[in-house]
Amino acid sequence: MAVGSIDTIYSSPALSLKPAIIRIDMLESAPHKADRMHFHPGMVDGEPEERTFDEEMGENPIDWLRSYLEQLHDWVGQADGRSIAEAAEGITRETAELLEEARQPWPEVVHDERGLVVG
């Protein structure tokens, strides 16, 4: 069987992952505040280097992400950059959905004496 071929409904294609080249953290102290959003443009052995804050990121994180992804070919090479740019719309759509979900009010919960959720 060739690597990556799918011979049965139970098999999966082979995938390879390279070390990360960037880490993007879309963190907020409150919904829509975008006050903690930052990125790590440098990665060494999978670990992020210094944080970089960009005011434009907080103003519209999804447009910022789309633009960033479309420009990655400058750092990763034309072929990989083109693939990332082609996937940018799907990546940003999924990110927008997750960010919207994270911005929804959390359900009320009961905590025990240690601060852990009960039940």
N, C-alpha and C positions, 0 to 999 in steps of 0.2 A: 504494500500500500504506500503510495507517495505521501510525503509529509504534507499536511494541509488538505488532503483530499477527504471527501466525506463519502464513506461507503455505506453507512447505515444511518438511520434516523437518530441513533444514539451517539454518534461520533461528533466531535467538535473540530473545527478547523484549527490548525496550529497558529498561534499568534506570538509575535515577539514584541517586547517592550524595550525601549531604550531608556536610559536614565533621564529624568525630568530636566528640562532646560529652563523652566520658570514655574513659580508657584504664585497663584492669585488667591488672595483671601478677601472674600466679600462679607466682612463682619460689620455688625451694627450694634450699638448699645441700646437702640430702640428701633422699631420698624420705620423704615424710610429715612433714618437719620444718616446712614452711610458715613459715619464719622470714624470708623475703624478700618475702612477698606484700604487695602494696600497690596503690593505685590513684591515678589522677590525676583528680580530679573536675573540673578545669578544663582546657580546651583552647583555645588561641588559634591560629588559622590552621593547624589540624591538628597543632600541637605541644603536648605535654603540659606543664602547669604543675607546681607542687610535688607531691611524693609525699605521700600520706596513708596512714598505717598504722592498721589497725583490728584490735584483738585478736580480735574475733569472726570476722574473715575467715580468720585462721590456724587457728582452732578448727574451723571447718567451711566451707571455701571454697565448696562447691557450694550449701549453704543460704544463705550470705551473698550469693552471686551471684543466686540466685533471688529473694531478698527485695529486693535492690537493683534488679533489673530490674522487679519488680512495682511499685516505688515511683517509677519514673522519670517518671510522668505529672506529678509536681510540678514538674519542670524542663523538660520538652519539650512540654507541652500535652497535653490530654486525648486527642486523636485519635492522635497518635504514641505517647503513653504506653500507650494501650489496645492498640495493635498490638504494642508491645514486650512488654507483660504477657502477651498471647496467645501470643507466641513464646517466652516465658521457659522453658517446660518443655523445648522442643526445644533451645534454646541451652544450658541447664544440663546436659541429658543429653549433648550433644556435648562440652561442656567436661569433664564427669566422665570420659568415655571417653578424651579426650586427656590429661587429667591422670593417669589410671591408666596409660596407655601410657608417659608420660614418667617415671613412678615405677618402671618396670621396670628391672632391671639392664641396663646396656649391655653389648653383646658385647665380648669381649676383642679388641683390635686391636694391630697393630704400628705404631709411629711411627718416622719417619725422624729424622735429626739436627735438623731444624727443628721437630719436633713434629707434623708432618702425618701422617695415616694413610697407610700403604703398602698398596696393592692393594685 
